């Protein structure tokens, strides 16, 4: 298992502990009733999208790269412009 995978699993476990603590503080039974579970999933999705939008808005973007067209060598005459 890679270090990145371990970090993701650890973060997921910690967030799960936080969610469990919040459920207990709000006196929501566990396992949650379907309405509470769906509300929680919708909240997770909304938070994920909002965070991504905020990060993309404030994250510096690299300057667009202009495609460079190759230049002919000096002294080169385009075949269509050659004099006969």
N, C-alpha and C positions, 0 to 999 in steps of 0.2 A: 504494500500500500504506500502511495506517495505521501510526501509531507503535506501537499495541498489537500489531498483527500482526508487526511487526519484532521487538518484544520477545519474543513467543512463539516465533518462529523462532530467534532467538538463544539463548533458554533451551533450546529443544529441541536445538540443535546442541551446546551446552555439555554437556548431560546425555548426549548421544550420545558425546561425547569421553570423559566420565567412565566410561560403560559400557564403551567400548572399552578404556580403561586397566585397568579391573577385570578384563575378560576376559583381557587379556594377563597381568596379575599372577596370576590364578588358573589360567593355562595352559589356558583353554578355547579350542578352535579357532574361528576365524571364517571363514566363517559358522558359527554354532553348530549343533550337532546338534539335532534336533527336541526332545529332552527338555530340553535346556538353554534353548532358546528359549521353550518353553512355561513352564518354571519362571520365567524372567525376566518373561514377560508376566503371569503370576499374581502375581508379586511387585510389579510395577508397579500392577496393579489393587488389590491389598491395601493397598499404601502410599497410593494415592490415596483409597481409602475410609476408611482409618484417619486420614489427615490431615484429611479433611473432617469426620469425626466429632469429632475433637479440637478443631478450630477452632469447630465449631458448639457444642460443650459450653462452651468458655471465652469465646466471643464474646458481648458484652452484647447482649441482645435488647431491641428497643423495646417499650414498654408497649403492651398491646393497646388499640386504639382502640375506645371504646364508641360504638355508633351512637346518635346523638341523634335523638330523635323531635321533630318540629316541635311547638312549643307554640302553642295558639290565641292570638289577640290578646286583650288584657285586655278584659273585659266581654263576650266572646263566649259565647253559650249554645249548647251542642250542640243540633242540630236535634231529637234524640230527647227532650230535656229541656225543650223549650219548653212553656209552659202554654197551653192553648187557651182 
